[in-house]
């Protein structure tokens, strides 16, 4: 009897956590978004979607995800392949690459604001080298494209390490026997990478993309520090509606939109990035 109930007792803390910290807030958000005076209503949805800022926030959130996530995946893959070999200082290199993981998004935003401001380190360096004659303006409503670039740079620096760690762990799980056998049969580096390494990395790539996309949908701190509402994002506008406007229903719509996008994109990753195993490939 005790053995039969043990698995349920072991998952009980995780289930309680999910119900309390995810289930209850989700139900509360649904209630605030789709009810008025205790009855079902779409008025809050219409009020949220009639605001042009909602569509701008959706556009910029998806744009950030479409730019940042693929760049981080490619950069993390290159770094992981470079580090996944024996050389002096390997442990130090990995340590340096993961340092940004210890820095919060707000701190990262402040660092890059200082770096890219008109009198910041980057402009001073370029001017002292004679590359530019006047500062490059990154911040201000009229420079929104440069603000977008600054946010991309800050996010690449801050969060690529997450993808890098997952990809590196996946590389270390690939048996050397596959690569050595392919090398014996004359497969070059790029062939081994394309035919063996990348297919066997798909589970790691899938995990990295899901995690990083979830964070990309919630991007807030870096954007808020570097651009404010010049570049609206879903999380930022939800925060604004909650704290400044005090419209909890519209704030819930923003939160549910983030959740829906995360679920849809996660499902696409699961569907199209299934693991491949060399033993069963036809």
Sine and cosine of phi, psi and omega as CSV:
sin_phi,cos_phi,sin_psi,cos_psi,sin_omega,cos_omega
0.00,0.00,-0.75,0.67,-0.02,-1.00
-0.89,0.45,-0.65,0.76,0.01,-1.00
-0.91,0.40,-0.59,0.81,-0.03,-1.00
-0.92,0.38,-0.56,0.83,-0.03,-1.00
-1.00,-0.01,-0.14,0.99,-0.06,-1.00
-0.86,0.51,-0.71,0.71,0.00,-1.00
-0.85,0.53,-0.62,0.78,0.00,-1.00
-0.93,0.37,-0.59,0.80,0.05,-1.00
-0.92,0.39,-0.56,0.83,-0.03,-1.00
-0.94,0.33,-0.57,0.82,-0.01,-1.00
-1.00,0.01,-0.09,1.00,-0.03,-1.00
-0.87,0.50,-0.70,0.71,0.03,-1.00
-0.87,0.49,-0.66,0.75,0.02,-1.00
-0.91,0.42,-0.65,0.76,0.01,-1.00
-0.90,0.43,-0.67,0.75,0.03,-1.00
-0.89,0.46,-0.65,0.76,0.03,-1.00
-0.88,0.47,-0.72,0.69,-0.02,-1.00
-0.90,0.44,-0.66,0.75,-0.02,-1.00
-0.92,0.39,-0.66,0.75,-0.11,-0.99
-0.98,0.19,-0.69,0.73,-0.12,-0.99
-0.99,-0.10,-0.28,0.96,0.01,-1.00
-0.86,-0.51,-0.76,0.65,-0.06,-1.00
-0.89,0.45,-0.78,0.63,-0.02,-1.00
-0.90,0.43,-0.74,0.67,0.06,-1.00
-0.86,0.50,-0.59,0.81,0.01,-1.00
-0.90,0.43,-0.70,0.71,0.03,-1.00
-0.90,0.44,-0.64,0.77,0.02,-1.00
-0.91,0.42,-0.64,0.77,0.04,-1.00
-0.90,0.43,-0.68,0.74,0.04,-1.00
-0.88,0.47,-0.65,0.76,0.01,-1.00
-0.90,0.44,-0.72,0.69,-0.02,-1.00
-0.92,0.40,-0.56,0.83,-0.08,-1.00
-0.98,0.18,-0.52,0.85,-0.18,-0.98
-0.86,-0.51,0.32,0.95,0.07,-1.00
-0.73,-0.68,0.42,-0.91,0.13,-0.99
-0.56,-0.83,0.84,-0.54,-0.07,-1.00
0.83,0.55,0.58,0.81,0.09,-1.00
0.99,0.11,0.03,1.00,0.02,-1.00
-0.85,-0.52,0.39,-0.92,-0.02,-1.00
-0.90,0.45,0.71,-0.70,-0.01,-1.00
-0.40,-0.92,0.57,-0.82,0.06,-1.00
-0.97,-0.23,0.23,0.97,-0.04,-1.00
-0.89,0.46,-0.64,0.77,0.00,-1.00
-0.91,0.42,-0.63,0.77,0.03,-1.00
-0.89,0.45,-0.71,0.71,0.01,-1.00
-0.90,0.43,-0.62,0.78,0.01,-1.00
-0.91,0.41,-0.62,0.78,0.00,-1.00
-0.94,0.34,-0.72,0.69,-0.10,-1.00
-0.98,0.21,-0.26,0.96,0.07,-1.00
-0.99,0.15,-0.18,0.98,0.03,-1.00
-1.00,0.10,0.85,-0.52,0.00,-1.00
-0.85,0.53,-0.44,0.90,0.00,-1.00
-0.91,0.42,-0.48,0.88,0.04,-1.00
-0.89,0.47,-0.73,0.68,-0.05,-1.00
-0.95,0.30,-0.56,0.83,0.10,-1.00
-0.90,0.43,-0.68,0.73,0.01,-1.00
-0.90,0.44,-0.65,0.76,0.04,-1.00
-0.90,0.44,-0.69,0.72,-0.01,-1.00
-0.88,0.47,-0.74,0.67,-0.05,-1.00
-0.94,0.34,-0.58,0.81,0.03,-1.00
-0.89,0.46,-0.73,0.69,0.03,-1.00
-0.92,0.40,-0.59,0.81,0.03,-1.00
-0.90,0.43,-0.69,0.73,0.04,-1.00
-0.88,0.48,-0.70,0.72,0.00,-1.00
-0.90,0.44,-0.66,0.75,-0.04,-1.00
-0.92,0.39,-0.49,0.87,-0.01,-1.00
-1.00,0.00,-0.75,0.66,-0.17,-0.99
-0.96,0.29,-0.72,0.70,-0.11,-0.99
-0.89,0.45,-0.76,0.65,0.05,-1.00
-0.88,0.47,-0.64,0.77,0.04,-1.00
-0.88,0.47,-0.67,0.74,0.01,-1.00
-0.92,0.40,-0.61,0.79,0.02,-1.00
-0.89,0.45,-0.73,0.68,0.00,-1.00
-0.90,0.43,-0.72,0.69,-0.01,-1.00
-0.90,0.44,-0.68,0.74,0.01,-1.00
-0.91,0.42,-0.62,0.79,0.02,-1.00
-0.91,0.42,-0.68,0.73,0.03,-1.00
-0.89,0.46,-0.72,0.70,-0.01,-1.00
-0.91,0.42,-0.66,0.75,-0.02,-1.00
-0.91,0.41,-0.65,0.76,0.04,-1.00
-0.91,0.43,-0.59,0.80,0.01,-1.00
-0.93,0.36,-0.60,0.80,-0.07,-1.00
-0.99,0.10,-0.39,0.92,-0.09,-1.00
-0.98,0.18,0.80,0.60,0.07,-1.00
-0.42,-0.91,0.36,-0.93,-0.06,-1.00
-0.98,0.19,0.83,-0.55,0.12,-0.99
-0.36,-0.93,0.38,-0.93,-0.01,-1.00
-0.92,0.39,0.73,-0.68,-0.01,-1.00
1.00,0.07,0.25,0.97,-0.03,-1.00
-0.87,0.50,-0.74,0.68,-0.02,-1.00
-0.89,0.46,-0.63,0.77,0.03,-1.00
-0.91,0.42,-0.64,0.77,0.01,-1.00
-0.89,0.46,-0.69,0.72,0.03,-1.00
-0.89,0.45,-0.67,0.74,0.01,-1.00
-0.87,0.49,-0.70,0.71,-0.01,-1.00
-0.90,0.43,-0.65,0.76,-0.04,-1.00
-0.92,0.39,-0.49,0.87,-0.05,-1.00
-1.00,-0.09,-0.01,1.00,0.02,-1.00
-0.82,0.57,-0.66,0.75,0.00,-1.00
-0.85,0.53,-0.35,0.94,0.04,-1.00
-0.89,0.46,-0.43,0.90,-0.04,-1.00
-0.99,0.12,-0.08,1.00,-0.10,-1.00
-0.97,-0.25,0.75,-0.66,0.00,-1.00
-0.94,0.33,0.28,-0.96,-0.01,-1.00
-0.91,0.40,-0.57,0.82,0.03,-1.00
-0.92,0.40,-0.71,0.71,0.03,-1.00
-0.89,0.46,-0.65,0.76,0.04,-1.00
-0.89,0.46,-0.66,0.75,0.05,-1.00
-0.88,0.47,-0.66,0.75,0.02,-1.00
-0.91,0.41,-0.64,0.77,0.02,-1.00
-0.87,0.49,-0.75,0.67,-0.07,-1.00
-0.97,0.24,-0.41,0.91,0.13,-0.99
-0.91,0.42,-0.68,0.74,0.05,-1.00
-0.91,0.42,-0.63,0.77,-0.03,-1.00
-0.92,0.38,-0.62,0.78,-0.17,-0.98
-0.97,-0.24,0.02,1.00,0.02,-1.00
-0.91,0.42,0.20,-0.98,-0.08,-1.00
-0.83,0.55,-0.58,0.82,0.00,-1.00
-0.92,-0.38,0.43,0.90,-0.01,-1.00
-0.99,0.12,0.00,-1.00,-0.09,-1.00
-0.86,0.51,-0.69,0.73,-0.10,-1.00
-0.90,0.43,-0.73,0.69,0.01,-1.00
-0.91,0.41,-0.64,0.77,0.02,-1.00
-0.90,0.44,-0.66,0.75,0.00,-1.00
-0.89,0.45,-0.74,0.67,-0.03,-1.00
-0.91,0.41,-0.59,0.81,0.02,-1.00
-0.95,0.32,-0.64,0.77,0.04,-1.00
-0.92,0.40,-0.51,0.86,0.04,-1.00
-0.99,0.14,-0.11,0.99,0.01,-1.00
0.98,0.19,0.21,0.98,-0.02,-1.00
-0.97,0.24,-0.58,0.81,0.05,-1.00
-0.78,-0.62,0.41,-0.91,-0.01,-1.00
-0.97,-0.23,-0.30,0.95,0.05,-1.00
-0.60,-0.80,0.38,-0.92,-0.09,-1.00
-0.87,0.49,0.54,-0.84,0.14,-0.99
-1.00,0.07,0.80,-0.59,-0.05,-1.00
-1.00,0.01,0.88,-0.47,0.00,-1.00
-0.98,-0.21,-0.37,0.93,-0.19,-0.98
-0.84,-0.55,0.59,-0.81,-0.04,-1.00
0.77,-0.64,0.52,-0.86,-0.08,-1.00
-0.84,0.54,-0.58,0.81,-0.01,-1.00
-0.96,0.28,-0.18,0.98,0.01,-1.00
-0.91,-0.41,0.65,0.76,-0.08,-1.00
-0.88,0.47,-0.56,0.83,0.05,-1.00
-0.89,0.45,-0.62,0.78,0.05,-1.00
-0.95,0.32,-0.56,0.83,0.09,-1.00
-0.90,0.45,-0.65,0.76,0.06,-1.00
-0.86,0.51,-0.71,0.70,0.02,-1.00
-0.89,0.46,-0.66,0.75,0.00,-1.00
-0.89,0.46,-0.64,0.77,0.02,-1.00
-0.92,0.40,-0.66,0.75,0.04,-1.00
-0.87,0.49,-0.71,0.71,0.01,-1.00
-0.87,0.48,-0.72,0.70,-0.02,-1.00
-0.90,0.44,-0.66,0.75,0.00,-1.00
-0.94,0.34,-0.61,0.79,0.07,-1.00
-0.87,0.48,-0.69,0.73,0.00,-1.00
-0.93,0.38,-0.64,0.77,-0.13,-0.99
-0.98,0.20,-0.67,0.74,-0.24,-0.97
-0.90,-0.43,-0.03,1.00,0.06,-1.00
-0.88,0.47,-0.49,0.87,-0.02,-1.00
-0.86,0.50,-0.53,0.85,0.02,-1.00
-0.88,0.48,-0.75,0.66,0.00,-1.00
-0.92,0.40,-0.64,0.77,0.00,-1.00
-0.85,0.53,-0.72,0.69,-0.02,-1.00
-0.88,0.47,-0.68,0.74,-0.02,-1.00
-0.93,0.38,-0.69,0.73,0.00,-1.00
-0.91,0.41,-0.67,0.74,0.01,-1.00
-0.89,0.46,-0.66,0.75,0.05,-1.00
-0.89,0.46,-0.64,0.77,0.05,-1.00
-0.91,0.41,-0.64,0.77,0.04,-1.00
-0.88,0.47,-0.63,0.77,-0.03,-1.00
-0.95,0.31,-0.26,0.97,0.04,-1.00
-1.00,0.05,-0.21,0.98,0.00,-1.00
-0.98,0.21,0.81,-0.58,-0.03,-1.00
-0.91,0.41,0.70,-0.72,0.05,-1.00
-0.91,0.42,-0.33,0.94,-0.04,-1.00
-0.89,0.45,-0.62,0.78,0.03,-1.00
-0.88,0.47,-0.74,0.67,-0.05,-1.00
-0.92,0.38,-0.63,0.77,0.01,-1.00
-0.92,0.39,-0.65,0.76,0.04,-1.00
-0.90,0.44,-0.68,0.74,0.02,-1.00
-0.90,0.43,-0.60,0.80,0.01,-1.00
-0.92,0.40,-0.61,0.79,0.03,-1.00
-0.88,0.47,-0.60,0.80,-0.02,-1.00
-1.00,0.08,0.16,0.99,0.14,-0.99
1.00,-0.05,0.17,0.99,0.01,-1.00
-0.96,0.28,0.78,-0.63,0.04,-1.00
-0.98,0.21,0.00,-1.00,-0.08,-1.00
-0.88,0.48,-0.73,0.69,-0.06,-1.00
-0.94,0.35,-0.55,0.84,0.07,-1.00
-0.92,0.40,-0.70,0.71,0.03,-1.00
-0.89,0.46,-0.63,0.78,-0.01,-1.00
-0.91,0.42,-0.70,0.71,-0.08,-1.00
-0.97,0.25,-0.62,0.78,-0.12,-0.99
-1.00,-0.07,-0.37,0.93,-0.08,-1.00
-0.86,-0.50,-0.84,0.55,-0.15,-0.99
-0.91,0.41,-0.80,0.60,-0.06,-1.00
-0.88,0.47,-0.73,0.68,0.04,-1.00
-0.85,0.52,-0.63,0.78,-0.03,-1.00
-0.98,0.18,-0.21,0.98,0.06,-1.00
-1.00,0.03,-0.10,1.00,-0.10,-0.99
-0.83,0.56,-0.66,0.76,0.06,-1.00
-0.87,0.50,-0.66,0.75,0.02,-1.00
-0.93,0.37,-0.66,0.75,0.04,-1.00
-0.89,0.46,-0.66,0.75,0.03,-1.00
-0.87,0.50,-0.74,0.67,0.01,-1.00
-0.88,0.47,-0.70,0.72,-0.02,-1.00
-0.89,0.45,-0.68,0.74,-0.02,-1.00
-0.92,0.40,-0.65,0.76,0.01,-1.00
-0.89,0.46,-0.76,0.65,-0.03,-1.00
-0.89,0.46,-0.73,0.69,-0.07,-1.00
-0.94,0.35,-0.57,0.82,0.04,-1.00
-0.93,0.38,-0.62,0.78,0.07,-1.00
-0.85,0.53,-0.70,0.72,0.03,-1.00
-0.93,0.38,-0.59,0.81,-0.01,-1.00
-0.91,0.41,-0.60,0.80,0.05,-1.00
-0.91,0.42,-0.44,0.90,-0.05,-1.00
-0.98,-0.18,0.17,0.98,-0.08,-1.00
-0.83,0.56,0.74,-0.67,-0.11,-0.99
-0.47,-0.88,-0.86,0.50,-0.14,-0.99
-0.84,0.54,-0.76,0.65,-0.02,-1.00
-0.89,0.45,-0.68,0.73,-0.01,-1.00
-0.91,0.42,-0.68,0.74,-0.05,-1.00
-0.90,0.43,-0.62,0.79,0.00,-1.00
-0.96,0.29,-0.70,0.72,-0.13,-0.99
-1.00,0.09,-0.47,0.88,-0.11,-0.99
-0.72,-0.69,-0.27,0.96,-0.07,-1.00
0.88,0.48,-0.71,-0.71,0.03,-1.00
-1.00,-0.05,0.13,0.99,0.14,-0.99
-0.85,0.52,-0.63,0.78,0.04,-1.00
-0.86,-0.51,1.00,-0.09,-0.04,-1.00
-0.96,0.28,0.61,-0.79,0.12,-0.99
-0.76,-0.65,0.31,-0.95,-0.12,-0.99
-0.86,0.51,-0.73,0.69,-0.03,-1.00
-0.91,0.42,-0.65,0.76,0.01,-1.00
-0.91,0.42,-0.68,0.73,0.01,-1.00
-0.94,0.34,-0.56,0.83,0.10,-1.00
-0.89,0.46,-0.68,0.74,0.07,-1.00
-0.88,0.47,-0.67,0.74,-0.01,-1.00
-0.90,0.43,-0.70,0.71,0.01,-1.00
-0.90,0.44,-0.57,0.82,-0.04,-1.00
-0.97,0.25,-0.70,0.71,-0.15,-0.99
-1.00,-0.06,-0.56,0.83,-0.07,-1.00
-0.99,-0.15,-0.75,0.67,-0.04,-1.00
-0.99,0.11,-0.41,0.91,-0.05,-1.00
0.89,0.46,0.52,0.86,0.04,-1.00
-0.98,-0.18,1.00,-0.03,-0.11,-0.99
-0.94,0.34,-0.49,0.87,0.03,-1.00
-0.92,0.40,-0.74,0.67,0.02,-1.00
-0.91,0.41,-0.63,0.78,0.07,-1.00
-0.86,0.51,-0.61,0.80,0.04,-1.00
-0.92,0.40,-0.58,0.81,0.05,-1.00
-0.88,0.47,-0.68,0.73,0.04,-1.00
-0.88,0.47,-0.70,0.71,-0.01,-1.00
-0.90,0.44,-0.67,0.74,0.00,-1.00
-0.93,0.36,-0.55,0.84,0.07,-1.00
-0.89,0.45,-0.69,0.73,0.06,-1.00
-0.87,0.49,-0.70,0.71,-0.01,-1.00
-0.89,0.45,-0.68,0.74,-0.01,-1.00
-0.90,0.43,-0.70,0.71,0.04,-1.00
-0.87,0.49,-0.67,0.74,-0.01,-1.00
-0.89,0.45,-0.67,0.75,0.00,-1.00
-0.91,0.40,-0.70,0.72,-0.03,-1.00
-0.90,0.43,-0.73,0.68,-0.01,-1.00
-0.92,0.40,-0.62,0.78,0.05,-1.00
-0.88,0.47,-0.65,0.76,0.03,-1.00
-0.90,0.43,-0.62,0.78,0.04,-1.00
-0.90,0.43,-0.66,0.75,0.04,-1.00
-0.88,0.47,-0.68,0.73,-0.01,-1.00
-0.90,0.44,-0.61,0.79,-0.05,-1.00
-0.95,0.30,-0.68,0.73,-0.16,-0.99
-0.99,-0.17,-0.08,1.00,0.02,-1.00
-0.85,-0.52,0.77,0.64,0.04,-1.00
-0.94,0.33,0.52,-0.86,-0.02,-1.00
-0.92,0.39,0.59,-0.80,0.09,-1.00
-0.89,-0.46,0.71,-0.70,0.03,-1.00
-0.87,-0.50,0.76,-0.65,-0.12,-0.99
-0.87,0.49,-0.49,0.87,-0.07,-1.00
-0.92,0.39,-0.42,0.91,-0.10,-1.00
-0.92,-0.40,0.07,1.00,0.00,-1.00
-0.94,0.33,0.63,-0.78,-0.01,-1.00
-1.00,0.01,0.00,0.00,0.00,0.00
